[in-house]
Amino acid sequence: MSHYLSPAQLKSFVSLSELSAQQYSDIQTQLTILPFLAGQIVVSAQDSMQTTCFLLSGDVFYQPSQGDELYIEAGSADSQYALPENAAQPYTLTAATDCSVVLVDRKHLARLLTWQQSLQHLLLEFEADGEDIEWLSVLLDNPLFSRVPAANIRKIVKRLKVLELAKGTHVVIEGEQGERCYFLRHGSAQVSQNIDNQTHILAQLTVGACFGEEALLSNAPRNATVTLLADSQVLYLERAEFLALLKAPVTQEIAFSDVGDLLKQGAQWLDVRRFDEYERAHAAQALHMPLDLLRLKTRMLERNKVYLCYCDNGKRSQSAVFLLTQLGFQAYALRDGVDVLSVMPRSAFLCEQGSGYVLHCGGRVERSI
């Protein structure tokens, strides 16, 4: 079977439904629908820690290295989520009936989903500053920015320099050393490459496109020429600034084994995941502060309280801690997130379901349901 999961099919899966059109394009080659016959191994224990599975049709046996075997049917509540729910231990997926699945690289998908939620948070910040949100949403949806720590995006946008260039200008020339990466603000351009002394047109670029970054990342000569097809406005970032901003800022982290003393002293859990993730299972008395709305919700938090942020893999909580620290709060990110917890600590930690808790004046926390 060679066809890909369609954008419409994405909506049936909680995680994949969050992907933007650009992210779907970026990951589409991994969204191939694969058929398996009853009894075949869908995901082996050896490959399981690098793979996330989505069940489209049929039924599978989920066999973790610890705990009970589960029988999962396509269309059930469990199948709407990525398999496995607990990513901390190896597992085996076996086709119980003839089935079809999509297998995705776990780290790649986690990076895209983390970035998508961070993007919404960033756009709220930029809108509050009076920035052009329509342009920035197109720019920041570029896959390049998923490599950049969310906390650094504001610095990148502020450091972009502007060039007004005429039609026909070669912004990037094949074979030259790259010293800048570029972003097309207005106008259009084409990408060409010299093959056997003939010019071949590879692509056309529209507003929001990024180009020239490959030479900076690989420290290799330019592999193509980019020529403007109209008078254009181009923004650029110098190599040194670009590479520096790929590095994650230092944030305070804490291991799960070390949170006990802080909780005894009155620290508060903050769950910075999406609502569907929180509602399915969250820590006892954890407040839901999704990363994309965190800045708006900080008015509810107390300045003299310590906050412990958690998510699935630690990426969103690092961004949350960076924001909270910038705003004067004391916060820690749960190191590597809940995905690294083994079965028993994870089930004991994420022990409650439902819409959760409400924070009242004076720091009083009450169950909302």
C-alpha positions as CSV (number, residue, x, y, z in Angstrom):
1,M,0.0,0.0,0.0
2,S,1.6,3.3,-1.1
3,H,-0.9,6.1,-0.3
4,Y,-0.4,8.5,2.6
5,L,-2.7,9.4,5.5
6,S,-4.8,12.3,4.2
7,P,-5.4,15.6,6.1
8,A,-9.0,14.4,6.7
9,Q,-7.8,11.2,8.3
10,L,-5.5,13.2,10.6
11,K,-8.5,14.6,12.4
12,S,-9.4,11.1,13.8
13,F,-6.2,11.1,15.9
14,V,-5.7,13.4,18.8
15,S,-2.0,14.1,18.3
16,L,-1.9,14.3,14.5
17,S,-4.9,16.6,14.3
18,E,-2.7,19.3,15.8
19,L,-0.3,19.4,12.8
20,S,-0.4,22.4,10.6
21,A,-0.5,22.1,6.8
22,Q,3.2,22.9,6.6
23,Q,4.0,20.3,9.2
24,Y,1.9,17.7,7.4
25,S,3.9,18.4,4.3
26,D,7.1,18.0,6.3
27,I,6.1,14.7,7.8
28,Q,4.0,13.3,5.0
29,T,6.5,10.8,3.8
30,Q,6.3,9.1,7.2
31,L,2.5,8.9,7.1
32,T,2.4,5.9,4.7
33,I,-0.4,3.5,5.4
34,L,1.0,0.1,6.0
35,P,-1.0,-3.2,5.9
36,F,-0.3,-6.2,8.2
37,L,-1.9,-9.7,8.3
38,A,-3.2,-11.3,11.5
39,G,-0.2,-12.6,13.5
40,Q,2.4,-10.3,12.0
41,I,4.6,-8.1,14.2
42,V,3.6,-4.5,13.6
43,V,6.3,-3.0,15.9
44,S,9.0,-5.1,17.5
45,A,10.4,-4.5,20.9
46,Q,13.7,-3.5,19.4
47,D,12.2,-0.7,17.3
48,S,9.5,0.4,19.8
49,M,11.4,3.1,21.5
50,Q,11.9,5.0,18.3
51,T,8.4,4.4,16.8
52,T,4.9,5.8,17.4
53,C,2.0,3.8,15.9
54,F,-1.5,5.0,14.8
55,L,-4.1,2.2,14.2
56,L,-6.4,2.9,11.2
57,S,-8.3,-0.4,10.8
58,G,-8.3,-3.8,12.4
59,D,-7.2,-4.8,15.9
60,V,-3.8,-5.2,17.6
61,F,-2.3,-6.7,20.7
62,Y,-0.2,-4.2,22.7
63,Q,2.4,-6.1,24.8
64,P,4.5,-3.9,27.1
65,S,7.7,-5.3,28.7
66,Q,6.0,-4.7,32.1
67,G,2.3,-4.9,32.8
68,D,-0.8,-6.5,31.2
69,E,-1.4,-7.1,27.5
70,L,-4.0,-4.9,25.9
71,Y,-6.4,-5.6,23.0
72,I,-6.9,-2.4,21.0
73,E,-9.6,-2.1,18.3
74,A,-9.6,0.6,15.6
75,G,-12.2,3.2,16.3
76,S,-12.1,2.7,20.0
77,A,-11.2,5.5,22.5
78,D,-7.7,4.0,22.9
79,S,-7.0,4.0,19.2
80,Q,-7.6,7.7,18.9
81,Y,-4.3,8.2,20.6
82,A,-0.7,7.3,19.6
83,L,0.4,3.9,20.7
84,P,1.8,3.3,23.2
85,E,0.5,5.6,25.8
86,N,3.5,5.0,28.1
87,A,6.7,5.6,26.1
88,A,9.0,4.7,28.9
89,Q,9.4,1.0,28.2
90,P,9.8,-1.3,25.2
91,Y,6.7,-2.9,23.8
92,T,5.5,-5.2,20.9
93,L,2.5,-4.6,18.7
94,T,1.1,-7.6,17.0
95,A,-1.8,-7.7,14.5
96,A,-4.7,-9.5,16.1
97,T,-6.6,-9.2,12.9
98,D,-5.7,-8.0,9.4
99,C,-5.0,-4.3,10.1
100,S,-3.5,-1.1,8.7
101,V,-1.4,1.4,10.6
102,V,0.8,4.4,10.3
103,L,4.3,4.3,11.9
104,V,6.0,7.6,12.7
105,D,9.5,8.5,14.1
106,R,8.7,9.3,17.7
107,K,11.2,12.1,18.2
108,H,10.3,13.8,15.0
109,L,6.6,13.8,15.8
110,A,7.2,15.0,19.3
111,R,9.3,17.9,18.0
112,L,6.6,19.0,15.6
113,L,3.8,18.8,18.1
114,T,5.8,20.7,20.8
115,W,6.6,23.4,18.3
116,Q,3.0,23.7,17.2
117,Q,1.8,24.5,20.7
118,S,4.7,26.8,21.3
119,L,3.9,28.6,18.1
120,Q,0.4,29.6,19.3
121,H,2.0,30.9,22.5
122,L,4.5,33.0,20.5
123,L,1.9,34.5,18.2
124,L,-0.1,35.7,21.2
125,E,3.0,37.4,22.5
126,F,3.7,39.0,19.1
127,E,0.1,40.1,18.7
128,A,0.3,41.9,22.1
129,D,3.4,43.7,20.8
130,G,1.5,44.9,17.7
131,E,3.5,42.7,15.2
132,D,2.1,41.5,11.8
133,I,0.6,38.2,13.0
134,E,-0.4,37.0,9.5
135,W,3.1,37.3,8.2
136,L,4.7,35.9,11.3
137,S,2.4,32.8,11.3
138,V,3.4,32.0,7.7
139,L,7.1,32.6,8.6
140,L,7.2,30.6,11.8
141,D,5.3,27.7,10.3
142,N,8.5,27.0,8.2
143,P,10.0,23.6,9.3
144,L,13.3,25.4,10.0
145,F,11.9,26.9,13.1
146,S,10.9,23.6,14.6
147,R,14.7,23.2,15.2
148,V,14.9,26.4,17.1
149,P,14.0,26.5,20.8
150,A,10.8,28.4,21.2
151,A,12.3,30.7,23.7
152,N,14.7,32.0,21.1
153,I,12.2,32.8,18.4
154,R,11.5,36.3,19.7
155,K,15.3,37.0,19.5
156,I,15.4,35.8,15.9
157,V,12.5,38.0,14.8
158,K,14.0,41.1,16.5
159,R,17.4,40.5,14.8
160,L,16.2,40.1,11.2
161,K,17.6,42.7,8.9
162,V,15.8,44.0,5.8
163,L,17.0,44.1,2.1
164,E,15.0,45.7,-0.7
165,L,16.1,43.9,-3.9
166,A,15.3,44.2,-7.5
167,K,13.9,41.5,-9.8
168,G,16.7,39.3,-11.2
169,T,18.9,39.6,-8.2
170,H,20.8,36.4,-7.3
171,V,20.4,36.4,-3.5
172,V,22.1,33.0,-3.1
173,I,24.7,31.7,-5.7
174,E,25.5,28.0,-6.1
175,G,29.0,27.1,-5.0
176,E,29.6,30.2,-2.8
177,Q,30.1,29.9,0.9
178,G,27.0,30.7,2.9
179,E,27.1,33.5,5.5
180,R,23.4,34.3,5.9
181,C,20.0,32.6,5.8
182,Y,17.1,34.5,4.2
183,F,13.3,34.9,4.5
184,L,11.1,36.1,1.7
185,R,8.9,38.9,3.1
186,H,7.4,40.2,-0.2
187,G,7.8,39.0,-3.8
188,S,8.8,35.7,-5.2
189,A,11.9,33.7,-6.3
190,Q,13.0,30.6,-8.0
191,V,15.6,28.0,-7.0
192,S,17.9,26.6,-9.8
193,Q,20.8,24.3,-10.0
194,N,23.5,23.7,-12.6
195,I,23.5,20.1,-13.8
196,D,25.8,19.1,-16.7
197,N,26.3,22.8,-17.6
198,Q,22.5,23.3,-17.9
199,T,20.3,25.3,-15.6
200,H,17.5,23.3,-14.0
201,I,14.6,25.0,-12.1
202,L,14.0,23.1,-8.9
203,A,11.3,25.2,-7.1
204,Q,9.5,28.5,-6.8
205,L,9.5,30.3,-3.5
206,T,6.6,32.4,-2.1
207,V,6.1,34.7,0.9
208,G,7.4,33.1,4.1
209,A,9.9,30.9,2.5
210,C,13.3,30.4,4.1
211,F,16.4,29.7,2.0
212,G,20.1,29.5,2.5
213,E,20.0,27.7,5.9
214,E,21.4,24.4,4.6
215,A,24.8,25.9,4.0
216,L,24.9,27.4,7.5
217,L,23.8,24.1,9.1
218,S,26.2,21.9,7.1
219,N,29.0,24.5,6.7
220,A,29.1,23.5,3.0
221,P,29.0,25.6,-0.1
222,R,25.6,26.7,-1.5
223,N,23.9,23.9,-3.4
224,A,21.6,26.0,-5.5
225,T,21.0,29.5,-6.8
226,V,18.0,31.6,-5.7
227,T,17.0,34.4,-8.1
228,L,14.2,36.9,-7.5
229,L,11.3,36.8,-10.0
230,A,10.0,40.2,-8.8
231,D,11.1,43.3,-6.8
232,S,11.2,41.8,-3.3
233,Q,11.8,42.4,0.3
234,V,14.1,39.9,1.9
235,L,15.0,39.5,5.5
236,Y,18.3,37.9,6.6
237,L,20.1,36.6,9.7
238,E,23.9,36.3,9.9
239,R,25.5,32.9,10.4
240,A,26.8,33.5,13.9
241,E,23.5,34.7,15.1
242,F,21.6,31.9,13.5
243,L,23.8,29.2,15.0
244,A,23.8,30.8,18.4
245,L,20.0,30.9,18.4
246,L,19.7,27.1,17.7
247,K,21.0,26.5,21.2
248,A,18.4,26.0,23.9
249,P,18.5,28.5,26.8
250,V,19.3,27.1,30.2
251,T,16.2,26.4,32.3
252,Q,15.8,24.9,35.8
253,E,15.0,21.2,35.7
254,I,14.2,18.7,38.4
255,A,14.2,14.9,38.4
256,F,11.0,13.2,39.4
257,S,12.8,11.6,42.4
258,D,13.6,15.1,43.8
259,V,10.2,16.8,43.7
260,G,8.9,15.4,47.1
261,D,10.5,18.1,49.3
262,L,9.3,20.9,47.1
263,L,5.7,19.5,47.2
264,K,5.9,19.3,50.9
265,Q,6.9,23.0,51.0
266,G,3.8,23.9,48.9
267,A,5.0,23.7,45.3
268,Q,2.3,23.4,42.7
269,W,2.2,21.1,39.6
270,L,1.4,22.8,36.3
271,D,0.4,20.6,33.4
272,V,1.3,22.5,30.2
273,R,0.0,19.9,27.8
274,R,-3.1,20.3,25.6
275,F,-6.5,19.9,27.3
276,D,-7.2,16.5,25.7
277,E,-4.0,15.2,27.2
278,Y,-4.7,16.7,30.6
279,E,-8.3,15.5,30.7
280,R,-7.3,11.9,30.0
281,A,-4.9,11.7,32.9
282,H,-3.1,14.3,35.1
283,A,-1.3,14.7,38.4
284,A,-3.4,15.1,41.5
285,Q,-4.4,18.8,42.0
286,A,-2.3,19.8,38.9
287,L,-3.5,23.0,37.4
288,H,-4.0,23.0,33.6
289,M,-1.8,25.8,32.1
290,P,-1.4,24.9,28.4
291,L,1.8,26.4,26.9
292,D,-0.1,28.3,24.3
293,L,-2.2,30.1,26.9
294,L,0.3,30.2,29.7
295,R,1.1,33.9,29.4
296,L,-2.6,34.8,29.7
297,K,-3.0,32.5,32.7
298,T,0.0,33.7,34.7
299,R,-2.2,36.4,36.3
300,M,-3.7,33.5,38.3
301,L,-0.4,32.4,39.8
302,E,1.2,33.5,43.0
303,R,4.7,35.1,43.1
304,N,5.8,33.4,46.3
305,K,4.9,29.8,45.2
306,V,7.2,27.3,43.4
307,Y,5.7,25.8,40.2
308,L,6.6,22.4,38.8
309,C,5.8,22.1,35.1
310,Y,5.4,18.8,33.2
311,C,4.5,17.5,29.8
312,D,5.2,14.3,27.8
313,N,8.9,14.7,26.8
314,G,10.0,17.8,28.7
315,K,10.2,20.2,25.8
316,R,7.0,22.1,26.4
317,S,7.7,22.4,30.1
318,Q,11.2,23.8,29.4
319,S,9.5,26.6,27.3
320,A,7.0,27.1,30.1
321,V,9.7,27.5,32.7
322,F,11.6,29.9,30.5
323,L,8.5,32.1,30.2
324,L,7.6,31.9,33.9
325,T,11.2,32.8,34.9
326,Q,11.2,35.8,32.6
327,L,8.0,36.9,34.3
328,G,9.5,36.6,37.7
329,F,8.1,33.3,38.9
330,Q,10.2,30.4,40.4
331,A,9.6,27.3,38.3
332,Y,11.2,23.9,37.4
333,A,10.6,21.6,34.5
334,L,10.2,17.9,35.1
335,R,13.3,16.5,33.5
336,D,12.5,14.6,30.3
337,G,8.8,14.6,31.1
338,V,6.4,11.8,32.1
339,D,7.4,9.6,29.1
340,V,10.5,8.4,30.9
341,L,8.7,7.2,34.0
342,S,8.2,3.5,34.3
343,V,4.7,2.0,34.5
344,M,4.1,2.2,38.2
345,P,5.4,5.8,38.9
346,R,3.6,7.0,35.8
347,S,0.2,5.5,36.7
348,A,0.6,6.8,40.3
349,F,1.5,10.3,39.1
350,L,-1.1,10.6,36.3
351,C,-3.8,9.4,38.6
352,E,-6.8,11.7,37.9
353,Q,-9.1,12.3,34.9
354,G,-11.5,15.0,34.0
355,S,-11.3,18.8,33.5
356,G,-9.3,19.2,36.8
357,Y,-8.8,22.1,39.2
358,V,-9.4,25.8,39.5
359,L,-7.1,28.2,41.3
360,H,-8.8,30.8,43.5
361,C,-7.5,33.9,45.3
362,G,-5.1,33.1,48.0
363,G,-3.7,30.0,46.3
364,R,-6.7,27.9,47.1
365,V,-7.1,25.0,44.6
366,E,-10.6,23.4,44.2
367,R,-11.8,20.5,42.0
368,S,-13.8,21.9,39.1
369,I,-16.0,18.8,38.6
